[in-house]
């Protein structure tokens, strides 16, 4: 394999990557502003210039190339030696930094980018430490360029990342470069606004504080934020995201790089669609129906009432219906299916269905006309449920094995033998489930949708039935449910989602559930524990998504939840390192 030596470290490479790409892949830092992995290469910022020695094709001896070369644009060659720490390269870095800071305002203390700014970091590592510029700085205007983004022109270093993004990724080309020399700046084409469905990404790729997200403006210092890896909980795309939060409150959502799923981007829908998590309308206490009116109760009392009604249904051999929301994780769907089967008993027919899967329009690929499989293509999915496929996968497997009440060994044996304690009922889609529950006496539903999901057909079908509802936001059913349990959003728990490609991805809990609520995984863990020895006065075990995945693999034979599930990289979780002292 070909080799190149960068700052004394020998690095292998294949193909024709740039020197910068090989350096970054081997943990070597080369300063850069204009280069981005997902955009074209323009080599305009010039801070990545390096001295390069290459073998003479005739003699094979190393010879210096007489000028500094941009490492972002120069392809690697076998036997090359590159130095970014030589006197010439270091002098260039200092000159570039001095030039960039000539007209840059000294407003780091009030800049939202402070703490994650390349200009700040490189000024410290590669700058002079003092300015020789004594003239008055040129001031540029602040611009409102779109519904989500402000442009602070005087902070801009003209890397052109944002311009290339709107041309190459979104294909909308709202941004352009106007002017020349010291008057050069980023601006909008006349009559246009930065209003495409991926507009928030320009704030992510801006290396300085020029493009700022209005939603995060002056909201929080970045060094106070804890970054937790998660998965898009609003659509079927399975985009990899980081939830950034502090003291139990989410402040922003940013993309995580995953070339197989969302590449480097997320849609504005995912970036700003999490606000319902902190809604003042969140359900925050269990309630039950008493003499036609809902009253507050405890989880324990609510569980008692549910168990009593299910026991009566078992005695009368009544039908029980359960609707599993596609907003739940695979682990929660598994626990719910297990509990419903176990609690209803052998003589009771369980009508199991998947909740409504919202769809809005059609899939939309950027740039327009691109094939979804293209390297830089990004697709916004019309399906607005993160785990419909995962719920179907788990509940279909539970059909023959779910009644073993926590006995994985027995479940595995019967699965291998092809038998079960009851005939497997088919898993129904929402419309089929509505038609099938006419004779059911008890209906157990999970919601957890970010918006209204209860249809008129559902309300009509639930008339005169005992309703157990687990949900997060008020809707037409929350005031009618016989037992109402407040659930948790995906950001308040951990689990696994299966995206539109069939890819299983885990996500971590970012913030604690709203006080008075519990995750669906914990609720069904509690209910299952009440049916076993662990629930007899010893308290309920804590919901553990990883342990449940292992249980799914053992009891249902779903080994993909052990072998194929993708988890965040170890470095994805970043905890705030700022120590706060109360005065």
N, C-alpha and C positions, 0 to 999 in steps of 0.2 A: 504493500500500500504506500502511496505517496506521502511524503513528510515535509513539513515546513517548521522552521524554528522561529518562535515569536517571543521576544524578550527573554531568550535563553531557554525556553521550554519547547521541547520537540512535540509536535502535534501531527497526528495522522489525519488524512482527509481523502475523500473520494469524489469524483466528478470535478466540477470547477467552481467551488464556492468562493466567496470573497474572503480576503484575509480577516476582515472584521467578523464574519460569520464563524470562521474556524476559531478565532480567539474567544468569542463569547461562548461557543460550545465547549471550550476547554477551561472555562472559568477565568479567563484573562480579560481584564478591563481595558478597553480602548475608548476614550471619550468620543461621543457622537451625538449630534442633534438631529440632523435631517434624515438619517437612515431609520427606516422602520421595516421590520420583516415582511409586513403585509402590503407595502407600497413600493412604487418604482424607485430606482436609485438615481439621485440627482447630484450627489457629491457637492453640495453648495456650501455647507457650513465650514468645511476645511479644518475642523479641529481634530479629525482622525488621521491627518497626514502622518506618514511614517517613512523612515529610511528603509529601503529595501535593497538587499544584495541578491543577485540571481546568478546561477551557473552560466558561464559562457558556453553557448552551444557548440563551439569548436574545441575549446581546450578543457571545458568542464570546471574551470576555476571560478570561484566566486568573484563577482565584480559588482561594485555599487552602481545602482541606477542614479544618474547625476541629479535628479530632483526628487523632492518628497512626493509620495504617491498617496492618494486617498484610499485607505484600507477598505472602505465600504464599496468601492467600485473596482478595485484591483483584484483579479482572480488569483488564487493561489497557484504556485508552480512548485513542482517537486524540487527540493533542495534549497528553496529560498530561505533567506534569513531576514527577519523583520525586527526593527527596533523602534518602539514608540517612546523609549526613555533615553534616547541619545540626545546630545546637546542641541542638534538641529531640530529634532522633533519637539523637544521640550520648549525651545524658543518659539516655535510656531504655535504651540498650545497657549503659551502666555500671551502671544501677540493676538491670537483669535479672541481669547477671553477679554483682553483689554479693549479690543475693538467692539465686542458685543456689549460691554458695560459702559461705553462712552455716553450713550443716551438713555441707558436703562435707569428708571427711577429707583431710588433707594427706599422702597416701601415694603421690604420683606416682612416687617412686623405686622402689616395689615393685609398681606397677600394670602389668599386662600391656598396657593400652591406651596407656601413655605412648609418645609419639612419633607416635600417630595419633588423638589425642583432641581432639574439638572443644572441650571445656571448657578444655583446656590452651591450645589455639591462640587461642580467643576471649578467654580471660582475659588473654593477652598483648596482643592487638590491640584489644580493646574494654573491658577491665576497668579498675579504678581503680589497680591496682598495690599497694594496701594494703587491709587489712580494718579496718572500724570495729566489727566484732562482737567483743565481749569476754566474752559469756556462754558457758556450756558448750555444746558441740555436742550435738545429739540423735544418739544412736547407734542404728543399725538392724542387724538380724541378717544374717549371710551364710546363704544358702539353697541347698541342693542341689535344683534344680528338675527335673532330668531326667538321663538317662544321659550327656549331652554338655555340659550347661550348668550353671554356677554363677551365682547372683544375689547380688551384693554390694549389698544394699539401701541402705547408707549413701552409695553413690556415685551412686545413681539421681537423675535430675533430672525424672522423671515426664513424659517426652516422649510416652509411650504408644505408641511405634513398635512395640514387641514385642507389645503387646496387640492392636493393629490388625492386625499380621501374622498372628497365630493366628486372628483372626476373618475376615479378608478374603482371605487367601492360602491358608492350609491348611484353614480352615473347622473347625478342631478346638477353638478357643476355650479352651485350657487356662489362659491367663493372664488376670488381671483386676486392676482397681485396687480396693484396699480401704482403709478409713480415710478421714479427712478432715484438712485443715489440715497441720500439721507431722507428723502421724502417718500421713499417706497413703503407701502403698507398693504395689509390684507384688507379687502373690502368685498362687498356684495355686488353682484351684477345688478344694474338698475331694475327696479320693479320686482326683485326676488328677495326672499327671506330664507334663512337657514332653517327650513321647516320639513325636512325629510324624516322618515321613520327611524333613521339611525343617527340623528344629529348629535346626540349626546356623546358619541364616540370621539368627536373632535376635541372635547375637553380632556379625554383620557390620553390622547396621543400628543397633545401639546406639551412640549418638554419644559415649558416655563409657565408663568401665570397669565398668559395673554388671553386664552380662551377658558372661561370659567362657567361652571354649571350654576345657573340661577338658583336651582333647588338647594344647593349646598352652600351658597354664598354666605359667608360669615356665620355659618351654623356651628362649626366645630373645628378645632385644631387637629390636623391629621395625626399628630403624634399621640393624641389621646384615644384614638380609635383602635379597637381590636378587630382584626380581619379574620372572618370565618369562612371557609370554603363551603359553597352550597351549589344547588342546581336550580335552574329556573322553575319556579313552582306555579307559573301562570299559563304556560303553553306546553305543547307537545314537543317542542324543539330540544329540550334537555340542555339548554345553554349552560355552560359552566360560569358561575358567578362567584364573587366575593361579597359577603354581607359585612359592612363596616358599621360598628356600633360602639356605644359607650354607655355604661351604667344602665343597661337594659333597654336602651332606645336605639333604633336603627337610624343612621343618618344618610347613608347612600349605598347603592349597589353598583358594583363595577364588574367588568368581564374578567374571566380567567382564560388564559390561552389554552385552547384545545383544538388542534387542527382538524380533528375528525368530526367535530360537532359544530362549534360556533367560531372557530378560528381565533380572531382577536377581538371580536365585536359582540355587542348585544343590541337588541332593539330598544327604542325609547319606551315601548310598552313594558318590557321587563325592568328597565332601569327605574321607571317611576311608578310602576303598578303596585308597589308593596305598601302604599300608604294606609290601606285598610287595616294593616296589622296593628296600628296604633289608633284606630278609630275610637272615638268616645262611645260609639254604639256597640262595642264588643260585648258579647254575652259574658258575664262574669260571676254567675252563681247558678247552681242547680235549682230547678223549679219543678213543681208537680201540680197537677190539677186537683183542687179540693173544692167540692160543691160548686163546680163550674168556673172557679176562679183560680188562677195560678198563684201559688205562694212559694216563697223561698224555702229551701230545704238543704240538707247536707248530702254529700255524695253517698254516704253510707245508707241514709234513709232512702235515697233514690234507688240505690242498688237493691235494697230490700224489696221495694215495690216491684221492680222489674223481675226479680227472682220469683216473687209470689205469683205474678201474672203468668210467667212462663211455666211455673209448676202447675197452675190451674189448666193451662193449655195442654200440658202433657197428660194430665188426668183425663181431660175431655177429648184427647187426640185431635185438637184443633190445628188448623194450619197457621204457620208463622211465616211472615214475609220479612226479608231483610234487603235493604238497598245500600250497596257499598259505593261510596263516592269515588270517582276517578281522581279526586284531589288528594286522596289518602295515599300513604306510602305502601309499598308491597308488604312490609312487616305488619302494618295496621290492618290491611285487608286479610292477611293470614290469621291474625288473632281474632278479628271479628268473625270470620268464617268458622274458625274452630269453636269459638264460644257459642255462636248461634246454633251450630249443629249439636254441640254437647248439651246446651241448656234446654233445647227443645225435646230431646229424648228420641228414642228409636221409633216410637209410634206416631211421631208428629212429622208431617210433611213440611219441609222448609222450602220456601220459594225465594231463591237467591238471585239477585239482579245487580247490574251495574248502573249507577246513577247516570243522569243525562250528561252527554259529552258536548259542551258548547263548541260551536263552529261559527267563525265570523269571516264571511267572504271566502277567498281562495288563498292558497299559498302564494307569497309574493317574493320573487328573487331579485336581488340587487347584484350588479347593475342591471337595469332593464334589458331583457333579451338574453341574459347570460344563462348557461346551463347550470342547474344546481350543483353539479359535480365539478365545476370549474374551480381552480385554485383559490381565487379571490371572491367567488360567489358567496352570498349570504342570503339565506331564505328565512322569512318570517312565516311561521306556520299558522294556518287558519284554525287549527284545532286548539282550543283553549283549555285543555286539561292535561296536567303533567304526567299522569300515570294510568290512563285508561288501559293500556296494553299490559302493564304490570298487574293491575287488579284482575284483569281477565285471566292472566297466566296463573296467578296464585289460586283464585277461586275455582278455576277449572280443575286444578290439581286436587283441591280440597274435596271436590265432589265425592270421591270414594274413600277418603282417608280422614276426613275432618272430625269424625265423631269419637276419636280415641282419647279425648280428655287429657291431653298432655302426656300420652304414653308413646314417645317416638319409636321405641323398639317394636311395639305391637303394630303401629302404623306401618313401619317399614316392612315387617313380615307379611302383613296382609297385602301391601302394595305389590310385593314380589309374587305373592300367590295369586294376585288378581282378584281378591275378594275384599269385601268390607262388611260392616255390621248393618248397613242399609244400602238400598239401591241408590245409585248416584242420580240426583236430579240435575237437569241441564241448567247451565248458567244462562240467564236471560238478559237481553238488552232492555233498555228502559221501557220502550213501547210494549214489548212482550210482557215485561214484568207488570206493567199497569193492568194489562188485560187478565193476568193470571191471579191477581190478589183479591179478586172479588169476594172469595169465601174466607180469606184470612181474617183472624180476629185480632192478632197482634202484629204491628208493623214497626220495624226498627230501621231508622234512616240515619244516614250520615250526610252532611252537607259540605261545609268548609269551602264553599265557593266565594270568590271575592266580590261577587255581585249577585243579584237576584237569580235564583235557579228554580224556584217553585212554580210549576205550571198549573193552569186551571184544571187540566186533566188529572194531575196528581192530587190536588186538593179535593176534587170530586171523588176520586178512587179511595181516599182515606176517610171518607165520611163514615161515622159510627164505628170506628176502629180504635183500639188502644194504641196510641202513638208514642214511641220512644224516639226522640230526636236528639242527635248530637250535632251541634253547629257552632259557628263562630260569630255570625252576624244576624240581626233580626230579619225575619221575613214573614210571609203569611202563615207559616206553620208554627213559628216559635211561640205564638200566643195560644195555640190550640193543642199543643202537645201535652199528653198526660204526664210524661216525664221529659224534661228538657235538661240536657247536660251540656255545659259550655266546653267546646273543644279548643284546639290550638292550631295556628297556622303552620305552614311548613318551616318557617324561619324559627319557630319555637320548639322544634324537635329534630331528631335525626332519623334517617331512613334511607330507602332506595326508591328511585323512580326509573321507569323504563320509557325511553323516548320513542319518537316515531320510527327510528331506525332499529328498534329492538335492543338498544344499548342500555344495560343496567348500570346506573351510576349512584353512588352513595352521596349523601350530604350530611352536614353536621349541624347540630343545634347552635344557633347564634345567640338568641336571647331567651330568657325564661318566659314561660306562658303568662299571659295576663293573670293577675292575682284573682283567684277564685275559679280558674279554669284548669283543665288538664288535657294533655294530648290524648288523642284517640287511642294511641298505643297503650298509654297508662290506664285509661278507662277499661279497655278490654283485658289488660293484664290483671287489673283489680277484679273484674267479674270472673275471670278464669280462676283466680286464686281462691275465690269464695267457694268454688266447687271442689277444691283439693285441700289437703292438709295444711298447705301454706297459708290458707285463708282462715284457719280456725284459731283466731286469737293471736296469731303471730305476725299480723300485718301483711300487707301485699308487697311482693317484690317490685323493684323498680324496673320500668320498661327499659330494656337494653336491646337496641336495634341489631347490633352485631350478633348477640346471642340468639335472637329470634331468627336471623338469617341462617344460622347453623342449624336451628331446629327445623326450619323449612326444608333444608337440604336433607336432613336425616329422616324426617317423617313423611315428606312428600316426594322425595327423590329429585328435588329441584336443585341439582348440584351446581347449576349455573350461578346460584347465589353465593357460592363459595369460590368457584373456579373462574368465573367470567366477569363478576361484578367489578367495576372500576371505582377506585377510591381516590380522593385528592392526594396530591404529592405531599410528602411530610412537611415541606416548607410552606404550604398554603395557609396554614393557621399562623397568624402573626398577632401576638398579644401586645397591647400597649406597654411601652417601656417607661412611660412618664409616671413618676411617683408623685402623687398629690398629697399635700400636707394641709390639714385643716388649721386655719389661723384662729 
